[in-house]
């Protein structure tokens, strides 16, 4: 369902994952200055993005995992022909300060506490990757499941030794540094796609989607912690 049809055509409502809050906000502000689009941003965990839309929350453009986009399209809530691959986010390990380089599995084995997001794509991805690396059972007693954004804050506050989070979140968070990234061959990246509302999205939504897909933003996306995903 799209927002009130009485709005200005330049008004665009976006629902996106909290992992790209800082990066997307900066990009959209720049696009708004150049195009005159007035973009409203709402952020939540990836699964919650889909749930909010399914529950009837109005939007023009959504950014979430490809499988959630497929669900929205199947439900008639998003336009199949508008789906556009966004970038992918590496899953990484954060700590309060840099230390000697080590493989992710070794960092996990040695950590006294491991904070991660319990609900959300990053947390479920982490658990699968830890199992593939053969360390899940060993670290399970030291796992600290938390809410959105809490793992990196816990590390910055000294409440956890390391945090597992999207690289975008780590780079945008004060008081933490990125120690290592999990190899993409392990399925450790978080893929994102963009899609328009199935019910006549605002005219500005198509312009915003095109602007976010423009290669001119590649450098900014890479600097913010994203990697080019499959197209």
N, CA, C and O of each residue as an XYZ file, in Angstrom:
924
protein
N       0.846     -1.194      0.000
C       0.000      0.000      0.000
C       0.880      1.241      0.000
O       1.821      1.340      0.787
N       0.574      2.191     -0.885
C       1.360      3.411     -0.949
C       0.746      4.476     -0.042
O      -0.422      4.368      0.330
N       1.531      5.515      0.321
C       1.014      6.569      1.182
C      -0.104      7.374      0.525
O      -0.468      7.134     -0.626
N      -0.636      8.325      1.271
C      -1.746      9.178      0.839
C      -1.523      9.748     -0.555
O      -0.496     10.374     -0.816
N      -2.468      9.537     -1.437
C      -2.335      9.993     -2.819
C      -2.368     11.518     -2.931
O      -2.055     12.065     -3.988
N      -2.741     12.201     -1.866
C      -2.787     13.650     -1.926
C      -1.432     14.311     -1.715
O      -1.328     15.537     -1.759
N      -0.407     13.523     -1.490
C       0.914     14.096     -1.248
C       1.506     14.681     -2.522
O       1.059     14.380     -3.628
N       2.512     15.517     -2.349
C       3.278     16.019     -3.482
C       3.980     14.853     -4.156
O       4.393     13.907     -3.486
N       4.121     14.914     -5.488
C       4.732     13.801     -6.219
C       6.201     13.628     -5.872
O       6.794     12.593     -6.176
N       6.797     14.642     -5.232
C       8.208     14.519     -4.857
C       8.383     13.896     -3.479
O       9.511     13.644     -3.056
N       7.288     13.645     -2.776
C       7.357     12.991     -1.467
C       7.506     11.488     -1.662
O       6.714     10.872     -2.376
N       8.512     10.899     -1.033
C       8.762      9.466     -1.175
C       8.982      8.859      0.204
O       9.796      9.356      0.983
N       8.258      7.787      0.504
C       8.413      7.090      1.775
C       9.206      5.805      1.562
O       8.855      4.977      0.722
N      10.267      5.654      2.326
C      11.174      4.512      2.179
C      11.239      3.726      3.482
O      11.340      4.308      4.562
N      11.182      2.404      3.375
C      11.415      1.515      4.515
C      12.666      0.706      4.192
O      12.747      0.083      3.134
N      13.637      0.715      5.098
C      14.929      0.097      4.813
C      15.519     -0.531      6.075
O      15.062     -0.233      7.179
N      16.524     -1.393      5.930
C      17.130     -2.042      7.088
C      17.986     -1.091      7.916
O      18.647     -0.200      7.384
N      17.960     -1.298      9.214
C      18.706     -0.446     10.135
C      20.210     -0.533      9.886
O      20.946      0.380     10.259
N      20.674     -1.608      9.269
C      22.107     -1.778      9.011
C      22.666     -0.710      8.086
O      23.875     -0.476      8.076
N      21.801     -0.053      7.303
C      22.293      0.984      6.397
C      21.734      2.356      6.767
O      21.690      3.256      5.928
N      21.310      2.517      8.013
C      20.689      3.775      8.448
C      21.579      4.993      8.152
O      21.146      5.930      7.482
N      22.801      4.978      8.645
C      23.678      6.144      8.492
C      24.023      6.380      7.029
O      23.933      7.504      6.535
N      24.418      5.314      6.338
C      24.825      5.437      4.941
C      23.670      5.904      4.062
O      23.834      6.827      3.264
N      22.500      5.272      4.202
C      21.364      5.633      3.356
C      20.887      7.052      3.650
O      20.515      7.785      2.734
N      20.897      7.434      4.909
C      20.483      8.791      5.263
C      21.363      9.824      4.568
O      20.862     10.811      4.028
N      22.666      9.596      4.582
C      23.590     10.528      3.925
C      23.360     10.563      2.414
O      23.342     11.634      1.807
N      23.186      9.387      1.815
C      22.972      9.329      0.370
C      21.676     10.022     -0.031
O      21.641     10.783     -0.998
N      20.622      9.753      0.713
C      19.313     10.324      0.387
C      19.309     11.844      0.567
O      18.671     12.562     -0.205
N      20.014     12.325      1.576
C      20.100     13.776      1.758
C      20.759     14.428      0.544
O      20.318     15.479      0.080
N      21.816     13.796      0.035
C      22.482     14.325     -1.147
C      21.596     14.270     -2.375
O      21.550     15.218     -3.159
N      20.890     13.156     -2.542
C      19.970     13.021     -3.679
C      18.851     14.053     -3.581
O      18.441     14.633     -4.586
N      18.364     14.277     -2.369
C      17.302     15.257     -2.171
C      17.734     16.660     -2.564
O      16.969     17.410     -3.170
N      18.967     17.007     -2.213
C      19.463     18.341     -2.576
C      19.562     18.502     -4.090
O      19.322     19.587     -4.620
N      19.913     17.428     -4.780
C      20.096     17.500     -6.229
C      18.782     17.420     -7.001
O      18.652     18.015     -8.071
N      17.816     16.692     -6.466
C      16.585     16.418     -7.216
C      15.342     17.109     -6.681
O      14.340     17.221     -7.386
N      15.402     17.572     -5.442
C      14.218     18.170     -4.836
C      13.283     17.153     -4.214
O      12.217     17.521     -3.719
N      13.658     15.874     -4.228
C      12.827     14.847     -3.605
C      12.825     15.022     -2.091
O      13.856     15.310     -1.483
N      11.656     14.844     -1.497
C      11.508     14.905     -0.042
C      11.286     13.476      0.441
O      10.186     12.938      0.319
N      12.328     12.868      0.985
C      12.298     11.442      1.302
C      12.143     11.215      2.799
O      12.924     11.724      3.603
N      11.119     10.441      3.160
C      10.938     10.028      4.539
C      11.509      8.634      4.724
O      11.194      7.725      3.956
N      12.346      8.459      5.737
C      13.025      7.182      5.954
C      12.546      6.510      7.235
O      12.464      7.146      8.286
N      12.234      5.232      7.141
C      11.900      4.404      8.292
C      12.840      3.210      8.281
O      13.042      2.588      7.238
N      13.423      2.884      9.444
C      14.391      1.791      9.505
C      13.955      0.720     10.498
O      13.365      1.015     11.538
N      14.260     -0.534     10.152
C      13.965     -1.656     11.038
C      14.839     -2.828     10.612
O      15.543     -2.741      9.606
N      14.802     -3.908     11.357
C      15.508     -5.116     10.949
C      14.890     -5.649      9.661
O      13.705     -5.436      9.403
N      15.689     -6.338      8.855
C      15.194     -6.814      7.560
C      13.887     -7.599      7.649
O      12.958     -7.297      6.900
N      13.775     -8.594      8.535
C      12.505     -9.328      8.605
C      11.333     -8.417      8.979
O      10.207     -8.617      8.524
N      11.616     -7.414      9.816
C      10.558     -6.502     10.246
C      10.136     -5.563      9.122
O       8.985     -5.130      9.082
N      11.055     -5.240      8.204
C      10.691     -4.422      7.046
C       9.558     -5.104      6.289
O       8.550     -4.478      5.962
N       9.737     -6.395      6.015
C       8.713     -7.152      5.291
C       7.426     -7.275      6.106
O       6.329     -7.166      5.558
N       7.560     -7.501      7.415
C       6.371     -7.643      8.257
C       5.561     -6.347      8.297
O       4.331     -6.373      8.256
N       6.252     -5.230      8.378
C       5.550     -3.947      8.443
C       4.743     -3.701      7.172
O       3.605     -3.236      7.222
N       5.349     -4.019      6.039
C       4.654     -3.819      4.762
C       3.480     -4.779      4.645
O       2.397     -4.392      4.206
N       3.694     -6.027      5.035
C       2.627     -7.026      4.983
C       1.461     -6.630      5.887
O       0.303     -6.920      5.590
N       1.786     -5.963      6.994
C       0.752     -5.531      7.938
C       0.021     -4.276      7.473
O      -0.926     -3.831      8.121
N       0.461     -3.704      6.351
C      -0.252     -2.564      5.796
C       0.438     -1.227      5.895
O      -0.151     -0.209      5.532
N       1.683     -1.192      6.380
C       2.383      0.094      6.466
C       2.636      0.645      5.064
O       3.092     -0.073      4.175
N       2.336      1.915      4.884
C       2.474      2.552      3.576
C       3.939      2.801      3.235
O       4.740      3.146      4.103
N       4.276      2.623      1.961
C       5.640      2.879      1.501
C       5.617      3.108     -0.005
O       4.667      2.730     -0.689
N       6.667      3.727     -0.505
C       6.862      3.861     -1.948
C       8.008      2.982     -2.427
O       7.928      2.361     -3.487
N       9.082      2.936     -1.629
C      10.275      2.169     -1.975
C      10.735      1.401     -0.750
O      10.831      1.962      0.341
N      11.017      0.123     -0.930
C      11.526     -0.696      0.167
C      12.889     -1.258     -0.210
O      13.146     -1.576     -1.371
N      13.752     -1.373      0.782
C      15.049     -2.026      0.615
C      15.120     -3.128      1.657
O      14.984     -2.869      2.853
N      15.331     -4.352      1.207
C      15.418     -5.479      2.131
C      16.043     -6.662      1.408
O      16.457     -6.541      0.256
N      16.112     -7.799      2.080
C      16.713     -8.992      1.476
C      15.900     -9.466      0.275
O      14.679     -9.317      0.271
N      16.546    -10.033     -0.740
C      15.837    -10.477     -1.945
C      14.690    -11.446     -1.659
O      13.662    -11.397     -2.335
N      14.851    -12.323     -0.670
C      13.776    -13.291     -0.397
C      12.560    -12.599      0.213
O      11.430    -13.040      0.003
N      12.778    -11.530      0.960
C      11.635    -10.769      1.473
C      10.956    -10.002      0.340
O       9.732     -9.871      0.316
N      11.762     -9.494     -0.602
C      11.188     -8.829     -1.773
C      10.301     -9.804     -2.540
O       9.204     -9.447     -2.969
N      10.781    -11.043     -2.713
C       9.998    -12.060     -3.422
C       8.664    -12.306     -2.719
O       7.639    -12.491     -3.375
N       8.680    -12.309     -1.392
C       7.442    -12.499     -0.631
C       6.475    -11.341     -0.871
O       5.273    -11.549     -1.036
N       7.009    -10.123     -0.890
C       6.164     -8.948     -1.101
C       5.576     -8.933     -2.502
O       4.414     -8.571     -2.690
N       6.379     -9.329     -3.485
C       5.893     -9.403     -4.864
C       4.790    -10.452     -4.972
O       3.752    -10.210     -5.588
N       5.023    -11.625     -4.366
C       4.041    -12.709     -4.423
C       2.716    -12.299     -3.784
O       1.649    -12.762     -4.190
N       2.798    -11.426     -2.780
C       1.588    -10.969     -2.091
C       0.931     -9.785     -2.794
O      -0.091     -9.275     -2.335
N       1.519     -9.350     -3.908
C       0.964     -8.222     -4.638
C       1.247     -6.874     -4.006
O       0.609     -5.878     -4.347
N       2.201     -6.837     -3.086
C       2.508     -5.603     -2.366
C       3.666     -4.829     -2.974
O       3.935     -3.697     -2.571
N       4.353     -5.428     -3.940
C       5.492     -4.773     -4.578
C       5.522     -5.142     -6.054
O       5.048     -6.209     -6.444
N       6.076     -4.266     -6.862
C       6.131     -4.461     -8.310
C       7.312     -5.337     -8.701
O       8.465     -4.978     -8.461
N       7.026     -6.474     -9.298
C       8.086     -7.407     -9.688
C       9.054     -6.780    -10.675
O      10.258     -7.028    -10.604
N       8.542     -5.965    -11.599
C       9.407     -5.398    -12.633
C      10.300     -4.279    -12.116
O      11.158     -3.779    -12.844
N      10.099     -3.884    -10.861
C      10.912     -2.801    -10.301
C      12.071     -3.308     -9.450
O      12.937     -2.525     -9.057
N      12.098     -4.613     -9.162
C      13.154     -5.118     -8.279
C      14.527     -4.827     -8.876
O      14.802     -5.139    -10.034
N      15.369     -4.228     -8.062
C      16.713     -3.843     -8.488
C      17.712     -4.257     -7.419
O      17.571     -3.896     -6.251
N      18.715     -5.010     -7.825
C      19.728     -5.435     -6.861
C      20.461     -4.222     -6.310
O      20.956     -3.386     -7.066
N      20.527     -4.133     -5.001
C      21.331     -3.104     -4.355
C      22.686     -3.746     -4.087
O      23.032     -4.733     -4.736
N      23.440     -3.224     -3.173
C      24.732     -3.829     -2.878
C      24.587     -4.855     -1.762
O      23.505     -5.037     -1.204
N      25.681     -5.513     -1.450
C      25.684     -6.503     -0.378
C      26.559     -5.991      0.763
O      27.493     -5.221      0.537
N      26.260     -6.415      1.973
C      27.005     -5.957      3.145
C      27.805     -7.118      3.729
O      27.214     -8.135      4.094
N      29.119     -7.004      3.829
C      29.908     -8.058      4.460
C      29.563     -8.160      5.949
O      29.337     -7.148      6.612
N      29.527     -9.373      6.459
C      29.361     -9.588      7.890
C      30.744     -9.526      8.525
O      31.685    -10.138      8.020
N      30.875     -8.798      9.621
C      32.202     -8.546     10.181
C      32.202     -8.656     11.708
O      31.159     -8.808     12.344
N      33.400     -8.574     12.263
C      33.610     -8.654     13.710
C      34.119     -7.306     14.206
O      35.049     -6.740     13.632
N      33.512     -6.794     15.270
C      33.920     -5.514     15.845
C      34.505     -5.712     17.239
O      34.110     -6.618     17.973
N      35.451     -4.846     17.587
C      36.034     -4.827     18.926
C      36.305     -3.373     19.302
O      36.125     -2.475     18.479
N      36.735     -3.139     20.533
C      36.983     -1.760     20.964
C      38.259     -1.205     20.353
O      38.374      0.002     20.145
N      39.216     -2.074     20.065
C      40.480     -1.605     19.497
C      41.083     -2.680     18.616
O      40.745     -3.859     18.721
N      41.986     -2.247     17.744
C      42.633     -3.185     16.838
C      43.553     -4.122     17.606
O      44.054     -3.789     18.681
N      43.761     -5.286     17.039
C      44.681     -6.270     17.611
C      45.356     -7.006     16.469
O      45.080     -6.743     15.298
N      46.224     -7.912     16.809
C      46.940     -8.659     15.775
C      45.953     -9.399     14.870
O      44.975     -9.984     15.336
N      46.232     -9.356     13.575
C      45.338     -9.990     12.607
C      45.178    -11.478     12.897
O      46.141    -12.164     13.241
N      43.951    -11.963     12.752
C      43.656    -13.379     12.978
C      42.446    -13.763     12.150
O      41.650    -12.906     11.766
N      42.309    -15.043     11.877
C      41.153    -15.538     11.137
C      39.894    -15.376     11.995
O      39.971    -15.481     13.219
N      38.743    -15.123     11.373
C      37.506    -14.951     12.136
C      37.224    -16.096     13.106
O      36.794    -15.866     14.236
N      37.468    -17.335     12.659
C      37.183    -18.462     13.551
C      38.073    -18.461     14.784
O      37.648    -18.885     15.859
N      39.311    -17.985     14.634
C      40.212    -17.907     15.788
C      39.784    -16.794     16.736
O      39.854    -16.950     17.955
N      39.342    -15.676     16.179
C      38.838    -14.584     17.016
C      37.634    -15.056     17.824
O      37.515    -14.743     19.008
N      36.748    -15.803     17.186
C      35.561    -16.313     17.875
C      35.940    -17.281     18.986
O      35.387    -17.213     20.083
N      36.869    -18.172     18.713
C      37.273    -19.157     19.725
C      37.882    -18.483     20.953
O      37.683    -18.940     22.078
N      38.615    -17.406     20.736
C      39.344    -16.763     21.825
C      38.517    -15.736     22.589
O      38.895    -15.335     23.689
N      37.403    -15.310     22.024
C      36.602    -14.254     22.648
C      35.890    -14.753     23.901
O      35.382    -15.874     23.933
N      35.858    -13.918     24.923
C      35.161    -14.276     26.158
C      33.658    -14.034     26.052
O      32.876    -14.628     26.794
N      33.255    -13.159     25.126
C      31.831    -12.894     24.909
C      31.633    -12.411     23.480
O      32.445    -11.657     22.943
N      30.536    -12.862     22.875
C      30.253    -12.555     21.469
C      28.822    -12.031     21.362
O      27.865    -12.794     21.491
N      28.683    -10.739     21.128
C      27.355    -10.134     20.994
C      26.905    -10.185     19.534
O      27.708     -9.981     18.623
N      25.621    -10.458     19.320
C      25.075    -10.479     17.962
C      23.589    -10.151     18.027
O      22.976    -10.224     19.092
N      23.018     -9.792     16.895
C      21.602     -9.451     16.838
C      20.769    -10.725     16.754
O      20.900    -11.500     15.807
N      19.917    -10.934     17.745
C      19.155    -12.182     17.816
C      18.173    -12.318     16.665
O      18.099    -13.365     16.020
N      17.416    -11.252     16.409
C      16.450    -11.273     15.313
C      16.997    -10.411     14.193
O      17.463     -9.297     14.432
N      16.945    -10.904     13.009
C      17.484    -10.128     11.905
C      18.400    -10.973     11.050
O      18.855    -12.038     11.468
N      18.663    -10.495      9.863
C      19.451    -11.265      8.908
C      20.876    -11.476      9.376
O      21.424    -12.564      9.200
N      21.494    -10.457      9.970
C      22.898    -10.591     10.363
C      23.096    -11.670     11.417
O      24.054    -12.439     11.347
N      22.192    -11.731     12.396
C      22.327    -12.724     13.452
C      22.151    -14.141     12.952
O      22.922    -15.030     13.313
N      21.141    -14.360     12.121
C      20.916    -15.700     11.587
C      22.033    -16.105     10.632
O      22.427    -17.270     10.581
N      22.539    -15.133      9.876
C      23.674    -15.412      8.993
C      24.890    -15.804      9.811
O      25.598    -16.749      9.464
N      25.135    -15.080     10.897
C      26.277    -15.385     11.760
C      26.205    -16.800     12.314
O      27.205    -17.517     12.303
N      25.051    -17.208     12.793
C      24.925    -18.550     13.368
C      25.207    -19.623     12.318
O      25.848    -20.632     12.615
N      24.733    -19.409     11.100
C      25.011    -20.373     10.027
C      26.503    -20.414      9.694
O      27.072    -21.486      9.486
N      27.123    -19.251      9.647
C      28.550    -19.185      9.324
C      29.382    -19.822     10.432
O      30.335    -20.548     10.152
N      29.028    -19.558     11.683
C      29.760    -20.152     12.805
C      29.674    -21.671     12.766
O      30.630    -22.368     13.105
N      28.517    -22.172     12.350
C      28.373    -23.627     12.228
C      29.246    -24.157     11.102
O      29.877    -25.204     11.249
N      29.290    -23.447      9.977
C      30.142    -23.872      8.863
C      31.616    -23.875      9.254
O      32.386    -24.721      8.800
N      32.001    -22.923     10.099
C      33.391    -22.826     10.540
C      33.722    -23.836     11.629
O      34.882    -23.985     12.013
N      32.703    -24.528     12.125
C      32.925    -25.548     13.142
C      33.147    -25.006     14.541
O      33.731    -25.690     15.380
N      32.684    -23.767     14.813
C      32.934    -23.170     16.128
C      31.653    -22.888     16.913
O      31.724    -22.449     18.061
N      30.495    -23.130     16.321
C      29.249    -22.729     16.968
C      29.068    -23.379     18.330
O      28.754    -22.690     19.301
N      29.254    -24.666     18.422
C      29.055    -25.341     19.707
C      30.039    -24.854     20.758
O      29.690    -24.735     21.933
N      31.266    -24.573     20.338
C      32.294    -24.128     21.281
C      31.990    -22.745     21.847
O      32.260    -22.479     23.018
N      31.430    -21.864     21.020
C      31.201    -20.491     21.477
C      29.793    -20.263     22.012
O      29.503    -19.194     22.549
N      28.923    -21.246     21.874
C      27.516    -21.044     22.260
C      27.352    -20.508     23.685
O      26.527    -19.617     23.892
N      28.108    -21.013     24.689
C      27.936    -20.492     26.051
C      28.332    -19.021     26.191
O      27.958    -18.369     27.167
N      29.084    -18.497     25.223
C      29.563    -17.114     25.313
C      28.781    -16.164     24.411
O      29.108    -14.981     24.318
N      27.765    -16.673     23.756
C      26.967    -15.839     22.865
C      26.045    -14.917     23.661
O      25.480    -15.309     24.683
N      25.905    -13.685     23.172
C      25.049    -12.691     23.818
C      24.056    -12.146     22.789
O      24.345    -11.144     22.135
N      22.897    -12.783     22.634
C      21.893    -12.281     21.685
C      21.306    -10.960     22.160
O      20.981    -10.803     23.337
N      21.172    -10.014     21.241
C      20.705     -8.672     21.597
C      19.758     -8.130     20.535
O      19.511     -8.770     19.513
N      19.240     -6.947     20.796
C      18.354     -6.277     19.859
C      19.118     -5.500     18.806
O      20.349     -5.473     18.806
N      18.381     -4.872     17.912
C      18.987     -4.134     16.804
C      19.907     -3.031     17.304
O      19.512     -2.224     18.146
N      21.127     -2.991     16.793
C      22.085     -1.951     17.135
C      22.785     -2.127     18.463
O      23.738     -1.404     18.755
N      22.331     -3.082     19.286
C      22.893     -3.226     20.624
C      24.269     -3.896     20.671
O      25.073     -3.533     21.530
N      24.582     -4.858     19.787
C      25.889     -5.520     19.890
C      27.079     -4.568     19.824
O      27.976     -4.658     20.662
N      27.111     -3.658     18.850
C      28.257     -2.745     18.757
C      28.272     -1.778     19.934
O      29.345     -1.399     20.402
N      27.107     -1.376     20.416
C      27.072     -0.494     21.587
C      27.593     -1.215     22.817
O      28.250     -0.609     23.664
N      27.302     -2.513     22.920
C      27.793     -3.287     24.057
C      29.314     -3.376     24.041
O      29.954     -3.298     25.090
N      29.888     -3.538     22.866
C      31.350     -3.580     22.758
C      31.946     -2.225     23.113
O      32.920     -2.158     23.862
N      31.380     -1.154     22.590
C      31.888      0.185     22.879
C      31.833      0.492     24.373
O      32.681      1.216     24.895
N      30.826     -0.063     25.061
C      30.662      0.176     26.493
C      31.453     -0.805     27.344
O      31.440     -0.708     28.571
N      32.141     -1.747     26.713
C      32.914     -2.728     27.458
C      32.088     -3.855     28.038
O      32.551     -4.576     28.922
N      30.860     -4.016     27.547
C      29.973     -5.058     28.063
C      30.098     -6.365     27.296
O      29.591     -7.395     27.741
N      30.763     -6.335     26.158
C      31.033     -7.538     25.366
C      32.401     -7.360     24.723
O      32.807     -6.240     24.414
N      33.111     -8.469     24.523
C      34.452     -8.357     23.939
C      34.389     -8.069     22.446
O      35.087     -7.188     21.943
N      33.544     -8.820     21.742
C      33.404     -8.600     20.306
C      31.926     -8.603     19.934
O      31.080     -9.112     20.669
N      31.643     -8.027     18.783
C      30.277     -8.020     18.256
C      30.306     -8.468     16.808
O      31.248     -8.182     16.069
N      29.267     -9.172     16.419
C      29.083     -9.558     15.021
C      28.030     -8.626     14.444
O      26.931     -8.509     14.986
N      28.366     -7.966     13.346
C      27.433     -6.992     12.781
C      27.760     -6.737     11.318
O      28.863     -7.042     10.866
N      26.811     -6.181     10.575
C      27.120     -5.762      9.209
C      28.248     -4.730      9.243
O      28.315     -3.910     10.158
N      29.129     -4.773      8.249
C      30.251     -3.840      8.221
C      29.769     -2.393      8.209
O      30.420     -1.524      8.788
N      28.648     -2.124      7.563
C      28.099     -0.768      7.544
C      27.811     -0.260      8.952
O      28.047      0.908      9.260
N      27.305     -1.140      9.796
C      26.997     -0.771     11.179
C      28.267     -0.487     11.959
O      28.329      0.472     12.729
N      29.278     -1.318     11.762
C      30.541     -1.161     12.488
C      31.226      0.142     12.108
O      31.707      0.869     12.978
N      31.272      0.442     10.820
C      31.956      1.652     10.364
C      31.257      2.923     10.840
O      31.893      3.963     11.012
N      29.951      2.831     11.049
C      29.184      4.010     11.461
C      29.104      4.170     12.972
O      28.614      5.190     13.457
N      29.577      3.175     13.730
C      29.417      3.192     15.183
C      30.648      3.781     15.876
O      31.772      3.417     15.532
N      30.461      4.671     16.832
C      31.600      5.207     17.583
C      32.121      4.191     18.592
O      31.355      3.389     19.126
N      33.413      4.226     18.848
C      33.999      3.408     19.900
C      34.316      1.981     19.534
O      34.697      1.199     20.405
N      34.172      1.608     18.253
C      34.515      0.248     17.832
C      35.298      0.296     16.529
O      35.254      1.280     15.791
N      36.016     -0.791     16.265
C      36.749     -0.937     15.005
C      36.428     -2.305     14.420
O      36.005     -3.213     15.136
N      36.630     -2.445     13.130
C      36.418     -3.731     12.480
C      37.669     -4.587     12.564
O      38.743     -4.167     12.130
N      37.538     -5.776     13.115
C      38.681     -6.687     13.244
C      38.853     -7.573     12.020
O      39.972     -7.767     11.544
N      37.764     -8.106     11.516
C      37.842     -9.054     10.400
C      36.482     -9.174      9.739
O      35.450     -8.910     10.355
N      36.495     -9.575      8.482
C      35.271     -9.864      7.743
C      35.197    -11.357      7.466
O      36.218    -12.000      7.221
N      34.001    -11.902      7.505
C      33.809    -13.301      7.153
C      33.847    -13.440      5.634
O      33.371    -12.566      4.910
N      34.410    -14.531      5.166
C      34.554    -14.756      3.731
C      33.182    -14.901      3.074
O      32.307    -15.597      3.588
N      33.008    -14.239      1.939
C      31.726    -14.298      1.245
C      31.397    -15.700      0.759
O      30.227    -16.027      0.560
N      32.417    -16.535      0.566
C      32.172    -17.906      0.108
C      31.401    -18.720      1.141
O      30.844    -19.771      0.822
N      31.370    -18.230      2.381
C      30.629    -18.908      3.444
C      29.157    -18.496      3.466
O      28.388    -18.954      4.311
N      28.779    -17.638      2.542
C      27.413    -17.109      2.569
C      27.250    -16.069      3.653
O      26.176    -15.923      4.237
N      28.340    -15.339      3.920
C      28.357    -14.407      5.047
C      27.982    -12.983      4.684
O      28.060    -12.092      5.530
N      27.580    -12.751      3.455
C      27.185    -11.402      3.067
C      25.668    -11.245      3.145
O      24.914    -12.208      3.006
N      25.253    -10.025      3.368
C      23.832     -9.718      3.484
C      23.399     -8.986      2.216
O      23.696     -7.805      2.038
N      22.700     -9.692      1.345
C      22.274     -9.112      0.071
C      21.026     -8.253      0.257
O      20.147     -8.570      1.059
N      20.968     -7.169     -0.493
C      19.821     -6.265     -0.434
C      19.292     -5.975     -1.829
O      20.053     -5.910     -2.795
N      17.985     -5.803     -1.923
C      17.344     -5.402     -3.172
C      16.392     -4.250     -2.894
O      15.909     -4.077     -1.775
N      16.132     -3.465     -3.934
C      15.161     -2.373     -3.845
C      13.928     -2.752     -4.654
O      14.028     -3.444     -5.668
N      12.769     -2.298     -4.201
C      11.538     -2.597     -4.924
C      10.519     -1.494     -4.658
O      10.502     -0.893     -3.584
N       9.675     -1.240     -5.650
C       8.642     -0.219     -5.518
C       7.328     -0.823     -5.044
O       7.062     -2.008     -5.246
N       6.522      0.003     -4.416
C       5.194     -0.395     -3.962
C       4.364     -0.913     -5.135
O       4.456     -0.389     -6.244
N       3.566     -1.928     -4.891
C       2.750     -2.499     -5.954
C       1.552     -1.654     -6.318
O       0.920     -1.893     -7.348
N       1.222     -0.666     -5.495
C       0.022      0.152     -5.706
C       0.407      1.567     -6.106
O       0.331      2.492     -5.297
N       0.820      1.731     -7.356
C       1.134      3.057     -7.915
C       1.995      3.905     -6.997
O       1.488      4.845     -6.385
N       3.278      3.604     -6.882
C       4.156      4.387     -6.018
C       4.260      5.832     -6.489
O       3.979      6.134     -7.649
N       4.658      6.714     -5.597
C       4.838      8.119     -5.950
C       5.802      8.237     -7.120
O       6.730      7.440     -7.258
N       5.573      9.248     -7.967
C       6.426      9.431     -9.138
C       7.889      9.581     -8.740
O       8.781      9.118     -9.450
N       8.130     10.223     -7.618
C       9.501     10.422     -7.174
C      10.194      9.138     -6.773
O      11.423      9.091     -6.725
N       9.424      8.081     -6.482
C      10.020      6.821     -6.047
C      10.878      6.208     -7.143
O      11.956      5.683     -6.867
N      10.411      6.271     -8.375
C      11.195      5.725     -9.482
C      12.487      6.512     -9.663
O      13.536      5.937     -9.951
N      12.406      7.819     -9.494
C      13.603      8.650     -9.605
C      14.589      8.326     -8.490
O      15.798      8.294     -8.719
N      14.077      8.086     -7.283
C      14.958      7.751     -6.166
C      15.616      6.397     -6.383
O      16.813      6.239     -6.144
N      14.832      5.413     -6.838
C      15.397      4.091     -7.111
C      16.519      4.202     -8.141
O      17.586      3.611     -7.970
N      16.277      4.953     -9.202
C      17.295      5.120    -10.242
C      18.538      5.804     -9.691
O      19.659      5.444    -10.051
N      18.344      6.788     -8.820
C      19.483      7.508     -8.249
C      20.315      6.602     -7.350
O      21.543      6.674     -7.367
N      19.658      5.752     -6.565
C      20.378      4.843     -5.673
C      21.099      3.743     -6.441
O      22.083      3.186     -5.955
N      20.612      3.429     -7.641
C      21.252      2.404     -8.468
C      22.338      2.986     -9.372
O      23.026      2.241    -10.071
N      22.493      4.293     -9.364
C      23.456      4.966    -10.242
C      24.890      4.619     -9.847
O      25.245      4.759     -8.676
N      25.724      4.169    -10.787
C      27.129      3.867    -10.484
C      27.895      5.053     -9.902
O      28.972      4.873     -9.334
N      27.350      6.259    -10.037
C      28.010      7.432     -9.467
C      28.110      7.341     -7.949
O      28.930      8.027     -7.339
N      27.281      6.497     -7.334
C      27.311      6.328     -5.881
C      28.237      5.203     -5.443
O      28.387      4.962     -4.245
N      28.857      4.516     -6.385
C      29.672      3.347     -6.048
C      30.731      3.649     -4.996
O      30.889      2.887     -4.042
N      31.455      4.747     -5.155
C      32.534      5.068     -4.223
C      31.996      5.308     -2.815
O      32.587      4.855     -1.835
N      30.878      6.017     -2.719
C      30.290      6.297     -1.409
C      29.787      5.023     -0.746
O      29.949      4.846      0.461
N      29.178      4.135     -1.526
C      28.686      2.869     -0.978
C      29.842      2.009     -0.492
O      29.761      1.409      0.580
N      30.914      1.943     -1.268
C      32.078      1.150     -0.873
C      32.716      1.720      0.389
O      33.108      0.966      1.279
N      32.823      3.038      0.473
C      33.413      3.670      1.646
C      32.562      3.438      2.886
O      33.074      3.416      4.005
N      31.255      3.265      2.681
C      30.349      3.037      3.800
C      30.281      1.600      4.260
O      29.574      1.292      5.220
N      31.008      0.703      3.588
C      31.063     -0.685      4.039
C      30.283     -1.668      3.205
O      30.096     -2.811      3.620
N      29.817     -1.251      2.028
C      29.074     -2.166      1.179
C      29.952     -2.671      0.042
O      30.938     -2.030     -0.323
N      29.593     -3.813     -0.510
C      30.338     -4.414     -1.615
C      29.382     -4.679     -2.759
O      28.202     -4.955     -2.548
N      29.896     -4.594     -3.959
C      29.055     -4.844     -5.131
C      28.570     -6.287     -5.119
O      29.375     -7.218     -5.090
N      27.268     -6.469     -5.141
C      26.695     -7.804     -5.141
C      26.407     -8.269     -6.545
O      26.661     -7.538     -7.503
N      25.877     -9.482     -6.692
C      25.534     -9.997     -8.015
C      24.432     -9.168     -8.640
O      23.501     -8.740     -7.959
N      24.541     -8.945     -9.933
C      23.540     -8.160    -10.652
C      22.700     -9.074    -11.539
O      21.796     -8.604    -12.230
